[in-house]
């Protein structure tokens, strides 16, 4: 039995690319992964769903070097494309009020639906994260786009900028004055907003700082926390609570993304 095991174990394993297929999907694919997204509600106006499916070959298929007979396919990533919202301030910033200048709401809706699609969901199964699958799905959506523009709005875009990696342009929402002050204070002592993703790392930086810098940034953090502390809520003096709130507020600041599909559409065959 050991000889048989060693024989098959020594066979060259197919690469990940040969085990994944990118194709059109449906709501069933979305439902298999929707629990892994931070938004519970389903996109209401979906127009297209792209999926990546994993086909795990059997031992015999590996021996033959053929995946065609593999029957087991699992949806590991999904992208949902939807109709755009009628109003979006950052879209007006990116496109110079191309659609915001239309007074008639019906006309605006008609033109938007003809010219824009919104990537409303990108979900990758946790076991498959870190392999660039989200980037691959977005890139496919852009390369096969049938509208002038593709947009997206990501709450965690500052932490995981896969839309940018796929070729979309980021338009970060301007920070509130209080948030901008805290960010400036963090940068003054060598901390970046993205460092908030790992609070243990922030704590290590604080421990290694000169006392005057640590006192300064913790003072600014406390000021920021007091300004954001809601009435009726229990006030916490522990700086770790303040950092967790900053993590939640600053990292979840939505980032708007836009891609001009016209160059690709011109090159595509008619």
Phi and psi in degrees as GROMACS dihedral restraints (atoms count N, CA, C in turn):
[ dihedral_restraints ]
;  ai    aj    ak    al  type     phi  dphi    fc
    3     4     5     6     1   -62.7    20    10
    4     5     6     7     1   -36.9    20    10
    6     7     8     9     1   -63.5    20    10
    7     8     9    10     1   -42.6    20    10
    9    10    11    12     1   -64.4    20    10
   10    11    12    13     1   -41.4    20    10
   12    13    14    15     1   -62.5    20    10
   13    14    15    16     1   -46.6    20    10
   15    16    17    18     1   -63.2    20    10
   16    17    18    19     1   -33.4    20    10
   18    19    20    21     1   -64.3    20    10
   19    20    21    22     1   -46.5    20    10
   21    22    23    24     1   -77.8    20    10
   22    23    24    25     1   -31.7    20    10
   24    25    26    27     1   -66.8    20    10
   25    26    27    28     1   -25.6    20    10
   27    28    29    30     1   -83.6    20    10
   28    29    30    31     1    -7.6    20    10
   30    31    32    33     1   -68.7    20    10
   31    32    33    34     1   144.8    20    10
   33    34    35    36     1   -65.0    20    10
   34    35    36    37     1   128.8    20    10
   36    37    38    39     1   -84.6    20    10
   37    38    39    40     1   137.1    20    10
   39    40    41    42     1   -64.5    20    10
   40    41    42    43     1   148.0    20    10
   42    43    44    45     1   -69.3    20    10
   43    44    45    46     1   164.7    20    10
   45    46    47    48     1   -60.1    20    10
   46    47    48    49     1   -36.7    20    10
   48    49    50    51     1   -59.9    20    10
   49    50    51    52     1   -34.9    20    10
   51    52    53    54     1   -76.5    20    10
   52    53    54    55     1   -16.3    20    10
   54    55    56    57     1   -95.0    20    10
   55    56    57    58     1    -8.7    20    10
   57    58    59    60     1  -111.8    20    10
   58    59    60    61     1   133.8    20    10
   60    61    62    63     1  -119.9    20    10
   61    62    63    64     1   135.4    20    10
   63    64    65    66     1  -104.1    20    10
   64    65    66    67     1   122.6    20    10
   66    67    68    69     1  -154.0    20    10
   67    68    69    70     1   172.7    20    10
   69    70    71    72     1   -70.4    20    10
   70    71    72    73     1   140.9    20    10
   72    73    74    75     1  -125.3    20    10
   73    74    75    76     1  -165.5    20    10
   75    76    77    78     1  -144.6    20    10
   76    77    78    79     1  -173.5    20    10
   78    79    80    81     1   -62.5    20    10
   79    80    81    82     1   -28.7    20    10
   81    82    83    84     1   -61.9    20    10
   82    83    84    85     1   -38.7    20    10
   84    85    86    87     1   -64.9    20    10
   85    86    87    88     1   -42.9    20    10
   87    88    89    90     1   -61.4    20    10
   88    89    90    91     1   -42.4    20    10
   90    91    92    93     1   -63.6    20    10
   91    92    93    94     1   -30.4    20    10
   93    94    95    96     1   -68.8    20    10
   94    95    96    97     1   -20.7    20    10
   96    97    98    99     1  -119.7    20    10
   97    98    99   100     1    -6.0    20    10
   99   100   101   102     1   -61.4    20    10
  100   101   102   103     1   -26.1    20    10
  102   103   104   105     1   -67.1    20    10
  103   104   105   106     1   -15.7    20    10
  105   106   107   108     1   -94.1    20    10
  106   107   108   109     1     9.1    20    10
  108   109   110   111     1  -109.6    20    10
  109   110   111   112     1   147.3    20    10
  111   112   113   114     1   -72.1    20    10
  112   113   114   115     1   -18.3    20    10
  114   115   116   117     1   -95.6    20    10
  115   116   117   118     1   125.9    20    10
  117   118   119   120     1   -80.8    20    10
  118   119   120   121     1   -34.1    20    10
  120   121   122   123     1   -75.8    20    10
  121   122   123   124     1   149.3    20    10
  123   124   125   126     1   -82.1    20    10
  124   125   126   127     1   142.2    20    10
  126   127   128   129     1   -56.9    20    10
  127   128   129   130     1   132.7    20    10
  129   130   131   132     1   -84.8    20    10
  130   131   132   133     1   -24.6    20    10
  132   133   134   135     1  -125.8    20    10
  133   134   135   136     1    44.6    20    10
  135   136   137   138     1   -63.2    20    10
  136   137   138   139     1   137.7    20    10
  138   139   140   141     1  -116.9    20    10
  139   140   141   142     1   -21.5    20    10
  141   142   143   144     1  -157.4    20    10
  142   143   144   145     1   142.5    20    10
  144   145   146   147     1  -128.9    20    10
  145   146   147   148     1   125.1    20    10
  147   148   149   150     1  -109.9    20    10
  148   149   150   151     1   142.1    20    10
  150   151   152   153     1  -135.2    20    10
  151   152   153   154     1   154.8    20    10
  153   154   155   156     1  -112.9    20    10
  154   155   156   157     1   124.5    20    10
  156   157   158   159     1  -114.9    20    10
  157   158   159   160     1   142.8    20    10
  159   160   161   162     1  -104.4    20    10
  160   161   162   163     1   124.1    20    10
  162   163   164   165     1  -107.9    20    10
  163   164   165   166     1   107.1    20    10
  165   166   167   168     1   -84.8    20    10
  166   167   168   169     1   115.6    20    10
  168   169   170   171     1   -72.2    20    10
  169   170   171   172     1   150.4    20    10
  171   172   173   174     1   -77.8    20    10
  172   173   174   175     1   171.4    20    10
  174   175   176   177     1   -61.1    20    10
  175   176   177   178     1   -40.4    20    10
  177   178   179   180     1   -64.5    20    10
  178   179   180   181     1   -41.4    20    10
  180   181   182   183     1   -64.4    20    10
  181   182   183   184     1   -37.2    20    10
  183   184   185   186     1   -63.7    20    10
  184   185   186   187     1   -40.3    20    10
  186   187   188   189     1   -64.9    20    10
  187   188   189   190     1   -38.1    20    10
  189   190   191   192     1   -83.0    20    10
  190   191   192   193     1   -13.2    20    10
  192   193   194   195     1    69.3    20    10
  193   194   195   196     1    31.5    20    10
  195   196   197   198     1  -133.0    20    10
  196   197   198   199     1   123.8    20    10
  198   199   200   201     1  -100.7    20    10
  199   200   201   202     1    -0.2    20    10
  201   202   203   204     1   -63.9    20    10
  202   203   204   205     1   -27.8    20    10
  204   205   206   207     1   -91.2    20    10
  205   206   207   208     1    -0.8    20    10
  207   208   209   210     1   -66.5    20    10
  208   209   210   211     1   128.5    20    10
  210   211   212   213     1  -102.1    20    10
  211   212   213   214     1   -25.3    20    10
  213   214   215   216     1   -85.8    20    10
  214   215   216   217     1   114.4    20    10
  216   217   218   219     1  -124.9    20    10
  217   218   219   220     1   133.5    20    10
  219   220   221   222     1  -122.1    20    10
  220   221   222   223     1   131.5    20    10
  222   223   224   225     1   -74.6    20    10
  223   224   225   226     1   118.9    20    10
  225   226   227   228     1  -110.7    20    10
  226   227   228   229     1   -14.1    20    10
  228   229   230   231     1  -156.2    20    10
  229   230   231   232     1   146.4    20    10
  231   232   233   234     1  -143.8    20    10
  232   233   234   235     1   143.6    20    10
  234   235   236   237     1  -125.8    20    10
  235   236   237   238     1   132.1    20    10
  237   238   239   240     1  -114.3    20    10
  238   239   240   241     1   128.7    20    10
  240   241   242   243     1  -109.5    20    10
  241   242   243   244     1   133.8    20    10
  243   244   245   246     1  -132.6    20    10
  244   245   246   247     1   170.6    20    10
  246   247   248   249     1   -68.6    20    10
  247   248   249   250     1   149.0    20    10
  249   250   251   252     1   -77.4    20    10
  250   251   252   253     1   158.5    20    10
  252   253   254   255     1   -71.2    20    10
  253   254   255   256     1   154.1    20    10
  255   256   257   258     1   -72.3    20    10
  256   257   258   259     1   -29.3    20    10
  258   259   260   261     1  -129.4    20    10
  259   260   261   262     1   136.0    20    10
  261   262   263   264     1  -156.6    20    10
  262   263   264   265     1   112.5    20    10
  264   265   266   267     1   -61.7    20    10
  265   266   267   268     1   -40.6    20    10
  267   268   269   270     1   -72.0    20    10
  268   269   270   271     1   -26.8    20    10
  270   271   272   273     1   -64.9    20    10
  271   272   273   274     1   -40.9    20    10
  273   274   275   276     1   -63.3    20    10
  274   275   276   277     1   -36.0    20    10
  276   277   278   279     1   -66.0    20    10
  277   278   279   280     1   -44.5    20    10
  279   280   281   282     1   -70.4    20    10
  280   281   282   283     1   -35.2    20    10
  282   283   284   285     1  -112.6    20    10
  283   284   285   286     1    13.9    20    10
  285   286   287   288     1    61.5    20    10
  286   287   288   289     1    41.9    20    10
  288   289   290   291     1    58.0    20    10
  289   290   291   292     1    35.8    20    10
  291   292   293   294     1   -56.0    20    10
  292   293   294   295     1   -39.2    20    10
  294   295   296   297     1  -105.5    20    10
  295   296   297   298     1   -25.8    20    10
  297   298   299   300     1   -68.2    20    10
  298   299   300   301     1   -19.8    20    10
  300   301   302   303     1   -78.5    20    10
  301   302   303   304     1   -10.6    20    10
  303   304   305   306     1   -78.2    20    10
  304   305   306   307     1   120.7    20    10
  306   307   308   309     1   -73.6    20    10
  307   308   309   310     1   -41.3    20    10
  309   310   311   312     1   -76.2    20    10
  310   311   312   313     1   119.6    20    10
  312   313   314   315     1   -64.7    20    10
  313   314   315   316     1   -37.0    20    10
  315   316   317   318     1   -65.4    20    10
  316   317   318   319     1   -42.5    20    10
  318   319   320   321     1   -63.5    20    10
  319   320   321   322     1   -41.6    20    10
  321   322   323   324     1   -62.3    20    10
  322   323   324   325     1   -43.0    20    10
  324   325   326   327     1   -63.3    20    10
  325   326   327   328     1   -41.8    20    10
  327   328   329   330     1   -63.5    20    10
  328   329   330   331     1   -46.8    20    10
  330   331   332   333     1   -68.6    20    10
  331   332   333   334     1   -41.5    20    10
  333   334   335   336     1   -60.2    20    10
  334   335   336   337     1   -44.9    20    10
  336   337   338   339     1   -66.0    20    10
  337   338   339   340     1   -26.5    20    10
  339   340   341   342     1   -81.1    20    10
  340   341   342   343     1   -31.5    20    10
  342   343   344   345     1  -109.4    20    10
  343   344   345   346     1   -14.5    20    10
  345   346   347   348     1  -132.2    20    10
  346   347   348   349     1   140.7    20    10
  348   349   350   351     1  -125.8    20    10
  349   350   351   352     1   147.1    20    10
  351   352   353   354     1  -115.0    20    10
  352   353   354   355     1   126.5    20    10
  354   355   356   357     1   -78.2    20    10
  355   356   357   358     1   101.6    20    10
  357   358   359   360     1   -91.5    20    10
  358   359   360   361     1   -20.0    20    10
  360   361   362   363     1  -148.1    20    10
  361   362   363   364     1   138.1    20    10
  363   364   365   366     1  -135.7    20    10
  364   365   366   367     1   114.2    20    10
  366   367   368   369     1  -126.1    20    10
  367   368   369   370     1   128.7    20    10
  369   370   371   372     1  -120.1    20    10
  370   371   372   373     1   132.5    20    10
  372   373   374   375     1   -57.6    20    10
  373   374   375   376     1   137.3    20    10
  375   376   377   378     1   -51.5    20    10
  376   377   378   379     1   -34.5    20    10
  378   379   380   381     1   -70.7    20    10
  379   380   381   382     1   -13.6    20    10
  381   382   383   384     1  -113.4    20    10
  382   383   384   385     1    10.0    20    10
  384   385   386   387     1   -78.0    20    10
  385   386   387   388     1   153.9    20    10
  387   388   389   390     1    88.6    20    10
  388   389   390   391     1     6.2    20    10
  390   391   392   393     1  -109.4    20    10
  391   392   393   394     1     4.8    20    10
  393   394   395   396     1    80.8    20    10
  394   395   396   397     1    19.1    20    10
  396   397   398   399     1   -71.1    20    10
  397   398   399   400     1   -37.1    20    10
  399   400   401   402     1   -62.7    20    10
  400   401   402   403     1   -44.7    20    10
  402   403   404   405     1   -59.1    20    10
  403   404   405   406     1   -41.6    20    10
  405   406   407   408     1   -65.1    20    10
  406   407   408   409     1   -41.4    20    10
  408   409   410   411     1   -65.8    20    10
  409   410   411   412     1   -44.3    20    10
  411   412   413   414     1   -64.1    20    10
  412   413   414   415     1   -42.8    20    10
  414   415   416   417     1   -60.5    20    10
  415   416   417   418     1   -41.0    20    10
  417   418   419   420     1   -64.8    20    10
  418   419   420   421     1   -41.0    20    10
  420   421   422   423     1   -61.6    20    10
  421   422   423   424     1   -39.2    20    10
  423   424   425   426     1   -71.7    20    10
  424   425   426   427     1   -40.3    20    10
  426   427   428   429     1   -70.2    20    10
  427   428   429   430     1   -23.1    20    10
  429   430   431   432     1  -111.3    20    10
  430   431   432   433     1    17.6    20    10
  432   433   434   435     1   -65.1    20    10
  433   434   435   436     1   145.6    20    10
  435   436   437   438     1  -116.1    20    10
  436   437   438   439     1     6.8    20    10
  438   439   440   441     1  -119.4    20    10
  439   440   441   442     1   164.9    20    10
  441   442   443   444     1   -63.1    20    10
  442   443   444   445     1   -38.1    20    10
  444   445   446   447     1  -132.5    20    10
  445   446   447   448     1   149.8    20    10
  447   448   449   450     1  -124.8    20    10
  448   449   450   451     1   131.7    20    10
  450   451   452   453     1  -124.6    20    10
  451   452   453   454     1   165.7    20    10
  453   454   455   456     1  -157.1    20    10
  454   455   456   457     1   153.3    20    10
  456   457   458   459     1  -131.7    20    10
  457   458   459   460     1   115.5    20    10
  459   460   461   462     1  -118.4    20    10
  460   461   462   463     1   126.5    20    10
  462   463   464   465     1   -70.7    20    10
  463   464   465   466     1   -30.2    20    10
  465   466   467   468     1  -109.8    20    10
  466   467   468   469     1    29.3    20    10
  468   469   470   471     1   -63.8    20    10
  469   470   471   472     1   -27.1    20    10
  471   472   473   474     1   -72.2    20    10
  472   473   474   475     1   -27.5    20    10
  474   475   476   477     1   -88.6    20    10
  475   476   477   478     1   -42.4    20    10
  477   478   479   480     1  -127.8    20    10
  478   479   480   481     1    83.8    20    10
  480   481   482   483     1   -82.7    20    10
  481   482   483   484     1    53.5    20    10
  483   484   485   486     1   -70.6    20    10
  484   485   486   487     1   -23.2    20    10
  486   487   488   489     1   -64.3    20    10
  487   488   489   490     1   -41.9    20    10
  489   490   491   492     1   -64.0    20    10
  490   491   492   493     1   -41.8    20    10
  492   493   494   495     1   -62.3    20    10
  493   494   495   496     1   -29.3    20    10
  495   496   497   498     1   -81.7    20    10
  496   497   498   499     1    -7.2    20    10
  498   499   500   501     1   115.0    20    10
  499   500   501   502     1     1.7    20    10
  501   502   503   504     1   -83.7    20    10
  502   503   504   505     1   153.5    20    10
  504   505   506   507     1   -96.3    20    10
  505   506   507   508     1   130.5    20    10
  507   508   509   510     1   -88.6    20    10
  508   509   510   511     1   138.6    20    10
  510   511   512   513     1  -127.1    20    10
  511   512   513   514     1    85.5    20    10
  513   514   515   516     1   -62.8    20    10
  514   515   516   517     1   139.8    20    10
  516   517   518   519     1   -69.1    20    10
  517   518   519   520     1   133.4    20    10
  519   520   521   522     1   -56.1    20    10
  520   521   522   523     1   135.4    20    10
  522   523   524   525     1   -72.4    20    10
  523   524   525   526     1   149.3    20    10
  525   526   527   528     1   -65.8    20    10
  526   527   528   529     1   156.6    20    10
  528   529   530   531     1   -57.5    20    10
  529   530   531   532     1   -41.0    20    10
  531   532   533   534     1   -66.5    20    10
  532   533   534   535     1   -40.4    20    10
  534   535   536   537     1   -66.4    20    10
  535   536   537   538     1   -42.2    20    10
  537   538   539   540     1   -62.1    20    10
  538   539   540   541     1   -36.0    20    10
  540   541   542   543     1   -65.7    20    10
  541   542   543   544     1   -42.9    20    10
  543   544   545   546     1   -66.1    20    10
  544   545   546   547     1   -42.2    20    10
  546   547   548   549     1   -60.5    20    10
  547   548   549   550     1   -43.0    20    10
  549   550   551   552     1   -62.8    20    10
  550   551   552   553     1   -39.0    20    10
  552   553   554   555     1   -65.6    20    10
  553   554   555   556     1   -41.2    20    10
  555   556   557   558     1   -62.4    20    10
  556   557   558   559     1   -45.6    20    10
  558   559   560   561     1   -65.8    20    10
  559   560   561   562     1   -30.5    20    10
  561   562   563   564     1   -62.9    20    10
  562   563   564   565     1   -30.3    20    10
  564   565   566   567     1  -103.8    20    10
  565   566   567   568     1    11.4    20    10
  567   568   569   570     1    93.4    20    10
  568   569   570   571     1    12.9    20    10
  570   571   572   573     1  -104.2    20    10
  571   572   573   574     1   142.9    20    10
  573   574   575   576     1  -109.8    20    10
  574   575   576   577     1   152.3    20    10
  576   577   578   579     1   -54.7    20    10
  577   578   579   580     1   -35.5    20    10
  579   580   581   582     1   -67.3    20    10
  580   581   582   583     1   -19.2    20    10
  582   583   584   585     1   -63.7    20    10
  583   584   585   586     1   -20.5    20    10
  585   586   587   588     1   -65.4    20    10
  586   587   588   589     1   -16.5    20    10
  588   589   590   591     1   -63.9    20    10
  589   590   591   592     1   -26.2    20    10
  591   592   593   594     1  -125.8    20    10
  592   593   594   595     1    91.2    20    10
  594   595   596   597     1   -67.4    20    10
  595   596   597   598     1   -25.4    20    10
  597   598   599   600     1   -63.1    20    10
  598   599   600   601     1   -37.5    20    10
  600   601   602   603     1   -65.9    20    10
  601   602   603   604     1   -41.2    20    10
  603   604   605   606     1   -60.2    20    10
  604   605   606   607     1   -43.5    20    10
  606   607   608   609     1   -63.2    20    10
  607   608   609   610     1   -39.4    20    10
  609   610   611   612     1   -64.3    20    10
  610   611   612   613     1   -40.0    20    10
  612   613   614   615     1   -62.0    20    10
  613   614   615   616     1   -42.3    20    10
  615   616   617   618     1   -62.4    20    10
  616   617   618   619     1   -41.3    20    10
  618   619   620   621     1   -65.4    20    10
  619   620   621   622     1   -27.2    20    10
  621   622   623   624     1   -92.5    20    10
  622   623   624   625     1    -6.6    20    10
  624   625   626   627     1   -76.1    20    10
  625   626   627   628     1   154.1    20    10
  627   628   629   630     1   -61.2    20    10
  628   629   630   631     1   149.3    20    10
  630   631   632   633     1   -59.1    20    10
  631   632   633   634     1   -37.7    20    10
  633   634   635   636     1   -66.1    20    10
  634   635   636   637     1   -38.2    20    10
  636   637   638   639     1   -69.9    20    10
  637   638   639   640     1   -41.3    20    10
  639   640   641   642     1   -62.5    20    10
  640   641   642   643     1   -43.5    20    10
  642   643   644   645     1   -62.2    20    10
  643   644   645   646     1   -39.2    20    10
  645   646   647   648     1   -64.5    20    10
  646   647   648   649     1   -51.5    20    10
  648   649   650   651     1   -70.6    20    10
  649   650   651   652     1   -34.3    20    10
  651   652   653   654     1   -68.9    20    10
  652   653   654   655     1   -33.0    20    10
  654   655   656   657     1   -65.2    20    10
  655   656   657   658     1   -42.7    20    10
  657   658   659   660     1   -66.5    20    10
  658   659   660   661     1   -37.5    20    10
  660   661   662   663     1   -63.2    20    10
  661   662   663   664     1   -43.8    20    10
  663   664   665   666     1   -63.1    20    10
  664   665   666   667     1   -39.3    20    10
  666   667   668   669     1   -62.2    20    10
  667   668   669   670     1   -45.8    20    10
  669   670   671   672     1   -61.5    20    10
  670   671   672   673     1   -42.6    20    10
  672   673   674   675     1   -62.8    20    10
  673   674   675   676     1   -42.7    20    10
  675   676   677   678     1   -62.9    20    10
  676   677   678   679     1   -37.1    20    10
  678   679   680   681     1   -70.3    20    10
  679   680   681   682     1   -28.8    20    10
  681   682   683   684     1   -95.1    20    10
  682   683   684   685     1    -9.3    20    10
  684   685   686   687     1   -70.7    20    10
  685   686   687   688     1   121.5    20    10
  687   688   689   690     1   -75.2    20    10
  688   689   690   691     1   149.5    20    10
  690   691   692   693     1   -65.6    20    10
  691   692   693   694     1   141.0    20    10
  693   694   695   696     1    86.8    20    10
  694   695   696   697     1   -11.1    20    10
  696   697   698   699     1   -90.5    20    10
  697   698   699   700     1   149.7    20    10
  699   700   701   702     1   -69.4    20    10
  700   701   702   703     1   129.4    20    10
  702   703   704   705     1   -83.7    20    10
  703   704   705   706     1   129.6    20    10
  705   706   707   708     1  -109.6    20    10
  706   707   708   709     1   132.8    20    10
  708   709   710   711     1   -94.8    20    10
  709   710   711   712     1    -7.3    20    10
  711   712   713   714     1   -71.1    20    10
  712   713   714   715     1   120.1    20    10
  714   715   716   717     1   -57.7    20    10
  715   716   717   718     1   -28.6    20    10
  717   718   719   720     1   -64.1    20    10
  718   719   720   721     1   -32.7    20    10
  720   721   722   723     1   -68.0    20    10
  721   722   723   724     1   -39.3    20    10
  723   724   725   726     1   -63.8    20    10
  724   725   726   727     1   -42.7    20    10
  726   727   728   729     1   -64.4    20    10
  727   728   729   730     1   -38.9    20    10
  729   730   731   732     1   -64.8    20    10
  730   731   732   733     1   -37.5    20    10
  732   733   734   735     1   -67.4    20    10
  733   734   735   736     1   -41.1    20    10
  735   736   737   738     1   -63.2    20    10
  736   737   738   739     1   -39.3    20    10
  738   739   740   741     1   -58.6    20    10
  739   740   741   742     1   -46.7    20    10
  741   742   743   744     1   -66.8    20    10
  742   743   744   745     1   -41.4    20    10
  744   745   746   747     1   -78.3    20    10
  745   746   747   748     1   -46.8    20    10
  747   748   749   750     1   -80.2    20    10
  748   749   750   751     1   -37.3    20    10
  750   751   752   753     1   -77.3    20    10
  751   752   753   754     1   -24.1    20    10
  753   754   755   756     1   -91.9    20    10
  754   755   756   757     1    12.9    20    10
  756   757   758   759     1   -68.6    20    10
  757   758   759   760     1   118.9    20    10
  759   760   761   762     1   -61.7    20    10
  760   761   762   763     1   144.8    20    10
  762   763   764   765     1  -118.0    20    10
  763   764   765   766     1   129.1    20    10
  765   766   767   768     1   -92.0    20    10
  766   767   768   769     1   137.1    20    10
  768   769   770   771     1  -123.9    20    10
  769   770   771   772     1   144.5    20    10
  771   772   773   774     1  -140.9    20    10
  772   773   774   775     1   143.3    20    10
  774   775   776   777     1  -132.6    20    10
  775   776   777   778     1   129.7    20    10
  777   778   779   780     1   -86.2    20    10
  778   779   780   781     1   111.4    20    10
  780   781   782   783     1   -86.7    20    10
  781   782   783   784     1    -4.1    20    10
  783   784   785   786     1   -61.0    20    10
  784   785   786   787     1   -41.3    20    10
  786   787   788   789     1   -59.5    20    10
  787   788   789   790     1   -40.9    20    10
  789   790   791   792     1   -68.9    20    10
  790   791   792   793     1   -39.9    20    10
  792   793   794   795     1   -66.5    20    10
  793   794   795   796     1   -33.1    20    10
  795   796   797   798     1   -67.4    20    10
  796   797   798   799     1   -38.3    20    10
  798   799   800   801     1   -75.6    20    10
  799   800   801   802     1   -22.4    20    10
  801   802   803   804     1   -71.0    20    10
  802   803   804   805     1   145.0    20    10
  804   805   806   807     1   -66.1    20    10
  805   806   807   808     1   142.8    20    10
